[in-house]
Amino acid sequence: MKFTRRDTLVLGAAASALSLCGVGVAKAAEGDMIDIAQLMAPTAGVADHVQGSESAPVTVIEYASPTCPHCASFSNEVLPALVEQYVDTGKIKLIVRPFVRNVLDAAIFMLAEAAGPTNFHNVLATYFRTQTDWATSETPRDVIFEIATQLGFTQATFDAALTDQELFTGMEALREQALNEFGLSGTPTFYVNGKTLTGNKTLDQFAAEINPLVPADFVSTSAGAAPSAETPDAMATAEPATTPVAPAQ
């Protein structure tokens, strides 16, 4: 779809996001293996935001859509424990990538990018927690803006974030790569060291996939390492992004 200023500033006031995009569970083949080197070379234009140690033995990549109820369920109910038990202990590095299904998905990820690397996950987590407020509203633009002001955005920085054509084009390219190269057909879809996991998963289901990949002699970093700066629950202590920065190039 073509990105325009009206798309981002009006945001389809006459219809809700959920009615526009549907709420289907991901349909990509469970268990399919995708080359990890290919997964770690996303289409240029959108920088990855890595949570956890770069030397972690396991890489988990999630393709997410802010208007997807299953993605919200994962973010709200599973992700905090996954971060605590696996990211903060150095066992996994976690990457969340945009899978843009509609203009509202694009708007949320563009705001997250504009908030800067240390606030990227805080912004996403906030919009997932408030999904039922803005995604089903008849005036989603107004609700999204109201939440953004609580995160430190002004009218000017909000408007600037939502008019980045280069970023929008990059997110579209990421979506096409996921569809055409990785066989992704819904959200959320996860890749655990290249293994495809489709739909929302419990912490136990992630543990069953991650634990066998962690070396027996692995030494947890939980005792000496501070929590990841980009964990979603850092929202409770982090200062708001009063001056959102430009998206990473």
N, C-alpha and C positions, 0 to 999 in steps of 0.2 A: 504494500500500500504506500501511497505517496504521503510523505510527512509534510504538514503545513502548520503555520502558526495557529490557524483556527483550530486544527485538530487538538493541539496541546493546550490551548487556553480555554477552549469551550468544552472539550472532552465529552462530546456526545451527550449533552444534557438531557436529551429526550429518552434515553434508554440506559438500562443498567448493564454493567460489564458482564454479569453472569448470563443474562439473556442473550447477549451478543456472541459469547464464545462457548457456551455449554459448560458442562461440569464433568465430562467423561474422564475415567481413569486412564492412565497411560496404557498403550497397547503394544509398545515395543517388546520384542521377544525376550522373555526372562532368561537370564543365564548366558545370552550371547556374549562372546568375547570380542572386544574392540581393541585394536593395537594401542597400547598406552602412549606410545610416542605420537601417534596420530591425534589422540585425545588431548595431549599436552601441547599441540600446535594449533590452537584455535585460529580461525580467520582473523586477519589483522583488523584493528579498529577498536577493539574493546579489551582493556587490560583485565587480567584475572586478579581477583582479590583473594589471596591465599591466607587462610587461617591455620596456624600451627607451624611446626618446624619444617623447613625445606628438606631436612634429612629424614623425615618420618618414613617408616617402611611401607606405609599404605597411603595411597592417594584416593580420596573420595571426591568425585565431581557430581554436582547436582545441577540439572537444568530445571529452572523454576519459572513459574508465571505468577505474578502477584495476584491476579484475579482467579487463580485456581484454588478451590476450597481444599483439595488434598495437599497442596503445597503449604497452605496456611496451617492445616492440621499438623503437618510435619514440623514446621517452624515453631509452632506454639507448644506442641506436646512432646516432641522427640528430640529436637535439635539441642535444647539446653543441656540435657543429660549426655548426649553424644559429644558435645563440646567438652563438658567436664571430664568425662571418662576417657575420651580418646584424643581430642585435640590438645587439651591442656597437659596431658601426660606424654605428649610427643609421639603417640602411636600413629596418628593420621594427620595428613594435611588435607584441609577441606576447601573446595573451590565451588562457589555458587555462580552459575552463569545464567544470563537472561535467555529465556525462550519466550519471545514476544508474540502473543496471539492477537493482540488488539492494542489500540492506542493507550488504554489505561495501563496495561503492562509496561509499555514504553515509558509513559510518564513517571511511574514509580521508580523504574531502574535509572532513568535520567536524573531524578532527584537524588537517588542514592549515590550515583557517580559524582554529582556536583557537590555533595556533602564532604567529599574527600575520603581517602583510604581508611582513616581510623574511625570514620562514622558511617561508612558504607553499610555494614551489617546492622548497625543500630537503626538506620533508616528503614531498611528492608523489614527488620523484625517489627518495627512500629506499625508499618502498613499491613503486615500480615496479622498482627494482633487486632487491628481495627478494620479488617477487610469487610466485615458485614456492615460497617458504617458507610464506607465510601463506594464499595463496588456495587452495592444494590441501590444507591441513591439516585434519584431522578436528576440531581445536580452534582455529579461526582467531582467536577472541578472545584466547586466551593468547599466540599468536605476535604478533598486532598490538600487544598491550599490551607485550610484551617489547621490540619495536622502538621503541615510543613512549617507553619509559623511557630508551632510548639517545639519544632526541631531547630529553630534558629533562622529559618528562611525569612526574607523580606519579600515584598511584592516584586522588587527588581530582581533579586537573585532567583526567585521562583520562576519568573518569566524567562530569565536567561537560561536557566537549566533546561527548560522545555523547548528551547529553540536551537538545539545543537544538532544540525542536520548530519554532520559527520558521525556523531555518536549513534544517531538513529539508524543511519545506513549500516554502520558496523554491527548493530544488534540484529538487523535484518539478515546480514550475511552470516552471523552466528547461527541464527535459526535455520537458514538454508543448509548450512554445513551439517548441523545436527540431523536434519531430515534426510539429506541426500547421502552423507558419508557414514553416519552412525545408525541410521535406521530408526531414529527416534520418532515417535508418533503421538506423544502425550506427555503431560507433566503430573507429578514430578518423575523424572527419570534419573537414576543414579548409576555411576560407574565406579566400582570398587576395584582398583588396580586393573581396570579394563572390563570387568564383568558387569553386565547390564542388570540392574534391578529396577523393576517397573512399579509405579504406584507408590503410595505411602507405605512405609515400613516401620515396624516397632524397633525399639532399642535392642531387643533380643534378636531380631532378625538381622540387624546390622552386626551385632556381636558375633553371630554365627558365621558371617562372611569375613569379618575383620580379624578375629582372634587367630585363626589358623595362618594368617599372613604375617603376624608379628613374630619375629624370631624368639626362640626360647630364652636366649640370653639377653633379650632387650631390657634395658634399664629405664624405668619410668622417670620422667623429668618432673613429676608432680610435686615432689618434695622441695625442689629448689628453683622451679621456674614460676614466674608470675603468669597469671591467666593471659590468654591471647588478647591483644588490644582490640581485636575486632569481634569478640564474642557478642552475640545478640543481647545477653543479659548485662553487658557492660553499660547499657542504657541507664541503669539505676545510679551510676556514679559518674558517667562521662559528662563533660561539659557540652552543651548543645553547639552545633556548628553554626555559630552566629554569622560567620562569613564563609559560606560554602565556596569551595575552590573549584576551578575548572576541571572537567573530567580528564583523567590521565590520557595522554596521547600515545 
